[in-house]
Amino acid sequence: MPHQDFDTASLAAYLHLTPQQVERLAERGKLPGRKVAGQWRFPRPDIHHWFEQRIGLSDEDELVEMEDVLERNASSSPTEDVSLAELLPLEAIAVPLSARTKDSVIRAMVELAAATGRLWDPRAMAEAVKKREELHPTTLGNGVALMHPRRPMAKILAQPTLALGCTTTGIPFGAGAPLTDVFFLICSTEDRGHLRVLARLSRVLTAPGFLNALHQVSDAKAARQLILETEEALQ
C-alpha cells in the first residue's frame, strides 16, 4: 500500500542499506522511526522528509549517489528519465515574480502551475503547500525555496509539473532563514518521482555559477534555457 509504514527490511531495501545499518541509524536517532511491539516502524512521510533534508544538505557527489539510489528504486516500476525542462513549461515561469509576502508567493506559484493546465485545483494545492511550510519550511540557505505539499497530490494533477518564480527582492520565507528570492514549486503525483525531481533540481542548483546566472536572466525563456543547459551538462 502506498501509505503503509516501512519496517526495517522494506526501508533497508528502499535505501539500499542492510537491515543492520537501518537499525543502527534508528537507534542513534538518525532515522525518524518508532518501535511498535518491539519492531521498528518508519512513517513514509517522515522518511521522505528525512531524504529531502539530506538532499538539501548534500554536496555534488552525495547528490549523484542519491540519484543513483532513487533510479535503482524506480527499476521495479520503470518511469521516464527525469527532465526538469520538460516538467517546467514557459507558462510556469515568472521572471520577475510579482509577490512580496510568503502567502502571496505561494498563491502566485500555484497560479503559475495551474496556468499549464496540469494542476486542476490550485486552491487545494495552495493550502497544502502552506501547511507544509508551517510544518517544515522548504527554504534553503542559498536563497532558494523548494516548495511542495507534504504528500503528492495525484488526484488534482494531470501530470507532474514544476513552476519557477524569481522575485526582485528577498522575502522572509522561513524562521531564521536568509531572505529568499528564487522559488520552485514541485507538484508530484507519487513519492519516488518527487524525490527524483528534488535530487535532480538540487544538482542543478548547486552547479557552479548556476544561481548567479539565474539572477541575471531577464525573462522566462532565458531562465528555462539556463536550466536546460545546466541539466544537460550534469554527468
Backbone as a ProteinNet text record, in pm:
[ID]
protein_1_A
[PRIMARY]
MPHQDFDTASLAAYLHLTPQQVERLAERGKLPGRKVAGQWRFPRPDIHHWFEQRIGLSDEDELVEMEDVLERNASSSPTEDVSLAELLPLEAIAVPLSARTKDSVIRAMVELAAATGRLWDPRAMAEAVKKREELHPTTLGNGVALMHPRRPMAKILAQPTLALGCTTTGIPFGAGAPLTDVFFLICSTEDRGHLRVLARLSRVLTAPGFLNALHQVSDAKAARQLILETEEALQ
[TERTIARY]
84.1	0	88.4	52.9	141.1	168.6	75.7	94.2	134.1	160.6	198.1	337	356	486.3	589	715.1	824.7	851.4	888.5	952	1101.9	1179.2	1324.6	1367.8	1309.8	1350.8	1313.4	1191.7	1148.7	1223.2	1253.6	1329.4	1473.4	1530.4	1665.1	1669.6	1568.6	1563.7	1545.5	1463.9	1435.8	1560.1	1639.3	1757.9	1884.5	1871.1	1985.1	2090	2039.7	2123.1	2092	2166.4	2133.6	2036.6	1957.2	1869.3	1947.6	2068.7	2150.3	2187.7	2219.1	2251.3	2130.5	2013.3	1891.9	1866.2	1880.1	1855.5	1954.8	2081.8	2180.8	2148	2108.9	2071.9	1950.7	1853.2	1733.2	1766	1848	1884.7	1959.7	2035.5	2111.8	2031.8	1905.1	1821.5	1847.8	1916.3	1948	1837.7	1742.3	1627.2	1500.4	1398	1272.3	1189.3	1177.6	1100.1	1058.8	982.4	937.9	923.6	933.1	914.8	770.2	715	578.8	587.9	553	563.2	704.9	802.1	940.2	998.8	919	965	966.1	1070.8	1079.7	977.3	914	823.7	865.1	865.9	914.2	806.2	737.3	632.4	690.1	624.3	674.3	689.9	594	615.9	740.6	767.1	884.5	1013.2	1012.7	1130.5	1156	1050	1068.2	1117.6	1070.3	1121.3	1268.5	1305.9	1446.2	1531.2	1479.6	1551.5	1565.8	1459.7	1463.8	1570.6	1579.1	1680.4	1820.4	1840.9	1971.7	2006.4	1908.9	1933	1971.6	1900.7	1927.7	2063.5	2120.7	2249.4	2365.5	2340.6	2442.6	2526.1	2648.2	2731.7	2706.6	2780.3	2754.8	2769.8	2877.4	2899.4	2786.7	2742.2	2633.5	2502.7	2479	2357.4	2356.7	2472.2	2481.7	2450	2504.4	2478.6	2330.8	2266.5	2123.8	2040.9	2076.8	2005.1	2015.8	2133.2	2153.2	2064.3	2056.5	1969.2	1824.2	1779.5	1640.7	1610.6	1705.9	1684.6	1677.2	1759.5	1752.3	1619.9	1569.2	1438.2	1327.8	1348	1247.1	1251	1356.3	1373.3	1263.4	1203	1095.2	965	958	840.3	891.3	933.7	1005.6	928.8	1002.7	947.4	1043.1	996.5	1083.1	1190.8	1301	1406.2	1352.6	1404.7	1364.1	1419.8	1336.1	1378.3	1313	1392.3	1337.5	1278.2	1344.3	1294.7	1156.2	1132.4	1000.8	895.1	935.8	842.1	810.3	892.6	884.1	856.1	730.5	697.9	710.4	719.7	740.2	630.6	506	396.6	402	489	503	622.3	676.7	792.4	756.5	789.8	768.3	899.8	954.1	1076.1	1051.3	1019.8	1014.7	879.1	877.3	754.3	701.8	578.1	519	457.8	539.5	493.5	589.4	534.8	618.6	604.5	515.6	496	494.9	510.5	511.7	381.8	268.9	139.7	120.1	162.4	142.6	235.6	352.9	440.6	373.2	317.2	251.7	137.7	53.9	-58.6	-9.1	91.2	141.1	204.5	277.7	342	239.1	136.8	31.5	-44	-64.4	-130.1	-45.9	86.3	173.2	155.9	154.4	135.8	-0.5	-102.3	-236.5	-245.8	-165.2	-167.8	-122.5	-53.4	-9	-122.4	-232	-340.7	-315.7	-200.9	-168.1	-220.8	-246.8	-298.3	-444	-532.8	-676.4	-736.6	-675.5	-733.3	-627	-602.9	-498.1	-523.7	-649.5	-679.3	-634	-660.4	-619	-467	-400.6	-255.1	-196.7	-250.6	-200.1	-214.2	-326.1	-347.6	-250.1	-227.2	-135.5	8.3	47.3	182.1	198.4	97.9	104.2	120.4	44.5	56.7	194.8	249.5	383.9	487.7	474.2	567.7	557.1	436.5	419	480.8	479.9	535.7	687.9	739.6	883.6	910.6	962.2	992.2	1087.6	1063.6	1142.6	1251.9	1270.5	1375.3	1512	1607.7	1744.1	1832	1956.2	2044.8	2101.6	2062.6	2117.6	2016.5	1906.9	1806.8	1707	1698.8	1607.4	1509.3	1384.1	1283.3	1231.8	1223.8	1171.8	1036.6	934.5	802.4	731.7	653.7	573	481.5	373.4	288.5	359.4	307.1	371	364.8	257.8	244	203.5	242.1	198	46	-2.6	-146.8	-191.2	-184.5	-211.6	-353.9	-449.1	-589.3	-618.3	-530.7	-556.9	-453.3	-376.6	-274.7	-294.7	-285.8	-288.2	-156.1	-48.5	85.6	176.2	292.9	385.3	425.8	451	491.6	574.1	650	728.3	684.6	706	690.3	810.9	849.2	963.9	927.7	961.8	943.9	1065.2	1106.7	1220.2	1172.4	1176.1	1134	1250.9	1217.7	1322.3	1393.3	1331.2	1393.5	1368.7	1454.2	1438	1316.9	1256.7	1135.4	1160.7	1119.5	1130.3	1038.3	1095.6	1015.7	1028.4	1118.1	1133.7	1199.1	1152.5	1205.4	1356.1	1431.6	1575.8	1651.3	1580.4	1646.3	1678.9	1778.4	1808.3	1689.1	1689.9	1584.5	1587.7	1471	1456.7	1404	1466.2	1419.8	1403.7	1433	1411.7	1319.8	1209.2	1107.3	1073.2	1085.7	1038.4	918.8	817.7	704.3	709.3	717.9	724.5	588.6	521.6	391.2	408.4	404.6	432.9	308.6	310.4	198.7	231.4	359.4	397	530.6	556.1	670.1	804.2	821.8	950.5	985.4	887	909.8	943.7	878.2	906.4	1051.7	1099.6	1236.6	1336.8	1306.5	1396.3	1404.5	1291.4	1292	1369.4	1348.1	1416.1	1567.5	1611.5	1755.1	1813.2	1743.8	1792.9	1795.5	1689.5	1683	1794.6	1823.5	1930.6	2065.6	2086.4	2212	2225.1	2115.8	2119	2149.7	2084.3	2101.6	2244	2311.1	2446.8	2552.5	2512.5	2608.8	2681.5	2812.6	2889.8	2834	2806.5	2761.9	2614.7	2539.4	2400.1	2316.8	2321.2	2235.5	2272.5	2401.6	2442	2385.6	2391.5	2338.8	2187.1	2119.1	1973.1	1931.4	2008.8	1976	1993.8	2063.9	2089.4	1989.6	1911.6	1820.4	1708.9	1657	1557.3	1417	1401.8	1267.7	1257.9	1137.7	1111.1	1187.6	1196	1265	1411.6	1476.7	1618	1636.8	1544.4	1553.6	1541	1445.7	1426.4	1546.3	1601.4	1717.9	1838	1855	1964.5	1949.3	1827.5	1803.5	1830	1784	1805.8	1955	2031.4	2174.2	2248.3	2209.4	2274.3	2244.7	2120.1	2082.6	2154.9	2165.8	2233.4	2381.6	2440.2	2581.2	2609.5	2505.3	2525.3	2573.8	2662	2711.6	2621.9
-118.8	0	124.9	233.6	346.5	421.6	419.1	496.9	409.9	283.8	193.8	229.1	220.9	248.7	147.7	191.2	98.2	18.3	-109	-179.8	-181	-246	-242.4	-300.5	-413.4	-479.4	-396.9	-343.7	-269	-136.1	-72.4	51.8	24.9	-85.6	-122.9	-142.2	-208.6	-228.8	-96.2	-8.3	120.4	208	206.7	290.9	220.4	94.6	13.1	5.9	-20.6	-46.7	-186.4	-231.6	-358.8	-331.5	-430.9	-410.9	-370.2	-423.7	-388.4	-240.1	-187.7	-46	40.8	0.1	75.4	77.6	-36.6	-42.8	44.6	42.9	125.9	274.3	314.6	453.7	493.2	402.8	431	442.2	351.1	352.6	480.4	533.7	656.7	783.1	767	882.2	946.9	875.4	929.4	905.3	820.4	794.5	817.3	878.6	901.9	774.3	719.8	596.9	577	473.6	440.6	289.6	238.8	96	65.8	-32.4	-78.7	-227.8	-266.4	-407.1	-460.9	-373.6	-416.3	-412.4	-371.3	-367.1	-223	-189.5	-54.2	-31.9	86.5	131.2	272.7	297.2	424.1	485	590.5	652	705.1	674.6	717.3	869.3	952.3	1097.5	1143.6	1083.6	1123.3	1080.4	961.9	916.4	1005.2	1044.5	1131	1268.7	1320.1	1447.8	1434.7	1323	1297.4	1296.7	1231.9	1226.6	1367.3	1446.8	1584.1	1664.9	1648.2	1719.7	1678	1550.1	1501.8	1559.4	1562.6	1618	1765	1839.6	1982.1	2013.7	1921.1	1945.8	1876.1	1806.9	1723.3	1800.9	1749	1805.2	1728.5	1763.6	1706.2	1554.8	1503.8	1358.9	1285.5	1340.3	1276.9	1282.8	1393.5	1404.8	1303.8	1284.5	1184.4	1046.4	1016.5	886.4	869.3	975.4	967.4	946.3	1015.4	994.5	849	791	651.5	560.7	586.8	506.9	518.2	640.3	661.2	596.6	600	536.3	384.5	327.8	183.6	146.4	231.7	205	210.2	289.3	301.1	184	101.5	-3.9	-108.6	-129	-227.6	-176.1	-43.3	18.7	128.2	93.3	186.1	315.3	425.2	555.8	623.5	730.1	803.5	875.7	905.2	982	1117.3	1167.1	1297.6	1405.2	1497.7	1611.4	1736.1	1821.3	1942.6	2033.5	2040.4	2127.7	2085.2	1954	1905.9	1930.4	1924.7	1949.8	2097.5	2183.9	2327.7	2402.3	2410.6	2484.8	2635.3	2710.2	2854.9	2923.6	2878.1	2945.1	2925	2835.2	2810.5	2885.3	2981.3	3058.1	3206.3	3271	3415.2	3482	3562.2	3639	3781.7	3875.6	3855.3	3803.5	3752.1	3709.7	3826.2	3865.6	3979.3	3931.6	3925.4	3884.5	3942.1	3980.7	4044.6	3981.4	3885.7	3818.3	3667.7	3593.7	3447.9	3396.3	3443.6	3395.4	3431	3550.5	3589.7	3511.2	3472	3384.9	3251.6	3192.3	3062	3071.5	3174.6	3189.9	3207.6	3293	3320.1	3196.5	3118.9	2999.1	2893.5	2879	2782.3	2826.2	2955.8	3006.1	2976.4	2985.4	2950.6	2804	2716.5	2574	2547.8	2617.5	2598.9	2647.7	2748	2802.5	2700.5	2596.1	2491.7	2398	2399.4	2304.2	2170.8	2155.7	2028.7	2021.8	2137.1	2143.3	2186.5	2101.3	2125.6	2200.6	2195.1	2256.2	2339.7	2460.9	2544.3	2580.3	2593	2627.3	2516.5	2391.2	2279.1	2269.5	2293.8	2289	2399.9	2520	2631.3	2602.9	2547.4	2515.3	2408.6	2307.7	2200.5	2251.6	2338.3	2395.2	2482.7	2560.9	2646.6	2563.2	2453.4	2366.6	2304	2266.9	2208.9	2310	2434.3	2537.7	2564.7	2555.7	2576.1	2461.7	2342.2	2225.8	2224.1	2235.9	2234.6	2331	2450.9	2544.2	2481.4	2509.4	2447.3	2539.3	2654.8	2744.1	2689.1	2706.3	2660.2	2778.8	2750.5	2856	2940.6	2912	2984.8	3077.9	3108.3	3198.6	3132.5	2999.1	2922.2	2846.4	2840.4	2757.5	2653.9	2529.2	2419.4	2377.7	2451.7	2433.3	2309.4	2247.6	2132.7	2094.1	2021.6	1970.3	1856	1818	1712.2	1578.6	1553	1430.4	1464.3	1382.3	1405.2	1412.4	1493.1	1516	1474.5	1345.8	1292.8	1321.7	1331.2	1348.1	1483.8	1581.7	1714.6	1753	1653.3	1679.8	1591.2	1651.8	1572.6	1500.2	1563.1	1505.9	1588.2	1537.4	1615.8	1744.5	1847.7	1974.8	2055.4	2148.8	2242.8	2384.4	2474.8	2617.7	2688.9	2800.5	2877.6	3025	3089.3	3233.5	3297.4	3412	3486.1	3626.9	3661.3	3794	3891.7	4020.4	4122.2	4151.2	4118.5	4136.3	4011.1	3989.9	3874.3	3887.3	3772.5	3767.5	3676	3715.8	3624.3	3503.3	3384.7	3268.2	3152.7	3167.9	3064.2	3123.9	3086.6	3143.3	3119.8	3228.3	3216.9	3191.6	3178.4	3151.1	3281.8	3280.4	3401.3	3439.4	3563	3605.7	3519.2	3493.3	3402.1	3479.2	3456.2	3523.9	3430.8	3301.3	3202.7	3094.3	3072.2	2980.1	2876.3	2750.4	2640.8	2577.3	2541.7	2463.8	2327.9	2222.3	2085.8	2020.3	1988.2	1921.9	1779.5	1682.5	1543.7	1457.4	1344.8	1250.8	1127.1	1106.3	993.8	1023.5	955.6	987.2	969.5	857.7	829.5	936.4	972.6	1076.1	1209.9	1240.7	1365.2	1370.8	1262.9	1260.4	1266.7	1202.6	1208	1350.5	1418.7	1557.7	1644.9	1622.5	1701.6	1683.2	1559.3	1533.3	1598.2	1586.3	1646.7	1799.1	1855.8	2000.9	2050.9	1975.6	2014.4	2012.9	1917.4	1913.2	2036.3	2074.6	2193	2317.5	2328.7	2446.5	2459.5	2346.2	2350.5	2351	2350.3	2357.7	2492.4	2493	2617.5	2727.4	2841.3	2957.4	2960.9	2852.8	2849.7	2960.8	2973.3	3072.7	3214.6	3242.1	3375.2	3402.7	3302	3318.6	3335.7	3261	3272	3412.3	3470.4	3605.9	3710.1	3673.7	3768.7	3758.3	3649.4	3633	3735.8	3771	3878.3	3830	3703.1	3656.4	3504.7	3453.9	3311.7	3224.8	3267.1	3187.6	3168.4	3274.3	3265.5	3177.5	3184.5	3102	2954.2	2922.5	2782.1	2730.4	2813.2	2771.9	2747	2829.2	2810	2677.1	2644.5	2517.4	2401.3	2412.5	2307.5	2282.6	2388	2372.5	2318.4	2364.1	2317	2169.4	2129.4	1989.4	1901	1945.1	1866.7	1846.8	1939.6	1933	1840.4	1795.5	1707	1571.3	1510.9	1377.4	1271.1
0	0	0	-72.8	-89	39.7	137.6	259.1	377.5	355.1	463.3	514	648	705.2	657.2	651.3	627.8	755	739.8	850.2	820.4	906.2	889.1	755.3	717.4	593.3	470.6	466.8	348.5	336.2	450.9	444	400.5	446.8	404.1	253.3	198.1	53.2	-19.4	35.1	-27	-32.1	76.1	85	38.1	-1.8	-43.8	67.5	188.3	305.3	355.5	453.4	518.5	632.9	673.1	789.7	913.9	929.9	1045.8	1043.3	924.7	913.2	946.6	900.1	930	1079.8	1145.6	1289.4	1366	1324.3	1392.2	1376.5	1255.2	1233.5	1317.1	1325.9	1404.8	1553.2	1603.6	1745.4	1781.4	1686.8	1712	1685.5	1648.8	1620.7	1487	1395.4	1263.8	1161.6	1193.9	1108.5	1189.4	1129.2	1201.4	1209.8	1327.2	1343.2	1487.2	1511.6	1646.8	1656.3	1777.1	1797.2	1834.8	1766.4	1793.7	1822.9	1944.7	1987	1962.5	1989	1977.1	1837.7	1738.3	1599.6	1549.2	1473.9	1421	1309.8	1314.2	1208.8	1168.9	1037.9	984.9	895	939.2	856.2	724.9	615.1	484.2	473	518.7	507.3	581.5	698.5	775.7	706.6	645.4	571.7	451.4	382.9	267.5	309.8	423.6	473.4	510.5	571.7	606	479.6	373.8	247.2	188.7	198.1	148.2	219.7	351.4	427.6	384.7	364.4	319.9	183.2	95	-38.3	-27.7	56.5	70.2	129	205.7	271	203.3	93.8	31	-69.4	-91.9	-196.6	-326.5	-433.3	-565.6	-565.6	-506.1	-506.5	-435	-323.4	-249.1	-327.2	-397.8	-477.6	-592.1	-655.1	-760.6	-704.6	-585.6	-523.4	-491.2	-441.7	-409.9	-535.9	-643.9	-769.8	-813.5	-795.2	-832.4	-749.4	-618.7	-531.6	-576.4	-605.9	-645.6	-780.7	-872.7	-1002.7	-988.4	-898.7	-876.3	-811.7	-724.2	-664.3	-769.1	-873.8	-979	-1076	-1068.5	-1168.2	-1163.6	-1045.1	-1034	-1092.7	-1111.6	-1173.4	-1266.1	-1387.2	-1474.3	-1499.6	-1494.9	-1528.3	-1624.3	-1690.5	-1780.4	-1700.4	-1768.1	-1704.5	-1662.1	-1549.5	-1501.4	-1593.3	-1637.1	-1718.4	-1662.6	-1598.5	-1539.4	-1646.6	-1762.3	-1868.5	-1915.8	-1924.9	-1967.5	-1860.5	-1734.7	-1625.6	-1608.5	-1670.2	-1647	-1777.3	-1819.6	-1941.7	-1919.2	-2027.1	-2016.6	-1934.8	-1951.3	-1881	-1729.8	-1683.2	-1539.2	-1480.4	-1554.4	-1508.7	-1504.7	-1393.9	-1380.2	-1340.5	-1431.9	-1406.7	-1454.5	-1364.2	-1219.1	-1172.8	-1049.1	-984.1	-900.3	-926.4	-854.7	-723.1	-620.1	-487.9	-384.8	-270.3	-168.9	-31.2	-17.7	111	89.4	197	187.5	126.8	176.9	126.7	-20.1	-58.4	-199.5	-291.3	-241.5	-319.8	-344.8	-239.9	-254.2	-354.9	-341.7	-434.8	-577.9	-596.1	-730.4	-793.8	-714.5	-767.5	-806	-727.1	-759.3	-884.8	-901.2	-1022.3	-1146	-1133.1	-1245.5	-1284.5	-1183.1	-1211.2	-1274.8	-1227.3	-1281.9	-1426.5	-1462.1	-1598.4	-1702.4	-1660.1	-1753.2	-1791.7	-1715	-1736.3	-1668.5	-1602.5	-1536.9	-1394.3	-1333.8	-1196.8	-1201.2	-1150.6	-1162.4	-1044.3	-928.5	-808.8	-739	-787.6	-729.1	-582.6	-545	-405.9	-311.3	-348.5	-264.3	-258.2	-369.9	-371.3	-284.4	-295	-214.9	-65.7	-27.2	113.8	160.8	77.8	114.3	124.6	33.4	37.4	161.8	192.5	311.3	437.6	449.3	566.3	574	457.9	455.7	502.4	462.3	504.7	654.1	707.6	851.5	930.9	874.1	941.7	930.5	808.9	781.8	667.1	693.5	584.1	482	355.5	248.6	194.9	257.8	211.9	249.6	158.2	180	220.6	252.2	295.8	183.8	59.4	-55	-121.1	-50.6	-105.2	-197.3	-191.1	-275.8	-187.4	-228.9	-162	-261.6	-216.7	-299.1	-242.5	-276.7	-217.2	-272.1	-187.4	-228	-113.2	-139.8	-31.5	40	155.9	234.1	162.9	91.3	14.2	-128.9	-226	-364.7	-373.8	-467	-480.5	-621	-647.2	-780.6	-828	-736.1	-774.7	-837.2	-815.8	-872.4	-977.8	-1024.6	-1125.1	-1247.8	-1365.5	-1487.6	-1506.7	-1461.6	-1468.9	-1378.6	-1343	-1259.6	-1330.3	-1251	-1309.4	-1210.8	-1264.4	-1184.8	-1219.6	-1124.1	-1151	-1090.4	-1151.2	-1105.2	-1101.5	-991.3	-980.1	-914.8	-967.1	-911	-876.7	-749.3	-707.1	-720.1	-726.3	-742.5	-611.7	-500.5	-369.2	-285.7	-185.9	-99.5	-8.9	22.7	104.7	223.9	345.9	460.6	436.6	428.5	391.7	490.9	588.3	689.8	811.6	930.2	1053.4	1062.8	1077.9	1093	964.5	852.4	724.3	653.4	564.5	486.7	399	350.8	259.7	134.2	80.1	-34.1	-154.4	-271.1	-392.6	-512.4	-495.5	-601.7	-546.7	-614.7	-565	-671.8	-635.3	-718.2	-648.9	-725.9	-675.4	-743.5	-662.1	-712.8	-692.6	-801.5	-795.7	-848.4	-759.5	-796.2	-781.2	-852.4	-844.5	-762.2	-728.9	-642.5	-575.5	-463	-377	-447.9	-515.8	-578.3	-681.6	-762.5	-862.3	-797.8	-686.9	-615.7	-570.7	-510.6	-461.5	-576.2	-688.6	-804.1	-859.7	-867.1	-913.2	-814.6	-685.8	-584.7	-593.3	-611.9	-623.1	-748.2	-861.7	-985.6	-974.6	-918.6	-903.6	-811.6	-706.1	-614.3	-684.4	-775.2	-851.1	-941.1	-1004.6	-1089.6	-1006	-891.3	-806.5	-754	-732.5	-679.8	-789.1	-914.6	-1024.8	-1018	-1036.3	-1026.4	-1117	-1056.7	-1132.9	-1167.3	-1136.5	-1181.7	-1118.4	-986.4	-920.8	-961.9	-974.6	-1021	-1159.8	-1246	-1381.1	-1379.3	-1291.9	-1283.4	-1239.5	-1150.1	-1104.5	-1214.7	-1320.5	-1428.8	-1543.3	-1548.9	-1662.6	-1654.9	-1771.2	-1777.1	-1807.2	-1847.7	-1880.8	-1864.3	-1880.9	-1859.8	-1959.1	-2083.1	-2185.6	-2150	-2103.8	-2067.7	-1944.8	-1848.8	-1728.6	-1763.5	-1849.2	-1887.9	-1966.6	-2054.9	-2132.6	-2041.8	-1939.3	-1843.7	-1771.1	-1728.7	-1660.5	-1755	-1879	-1978.8	-1999.8	-2019.3	-2044.5	-1922.1	-1804.7	-1683	-1660.2	-1682.5	-1664.2	-1765.9	-1888.8	-1991.5	-1959.1	-1884.9	-1851.1	-1733.3	-1663.3	-1549.3	-1597.6	-1522.9	-1559.2	-1498.4
[MASK]
+++++++++++++++++++++++++++++++++++++++++++++++++++++++++++++++++++++++++++++++++++++++++++++++++++++++++++++++++++++++++++++++++++++++++++++++++++++++++++++++++++++++++++++++++++++++++++++++++++++++++++++++++++++++++++++++++++++++++++

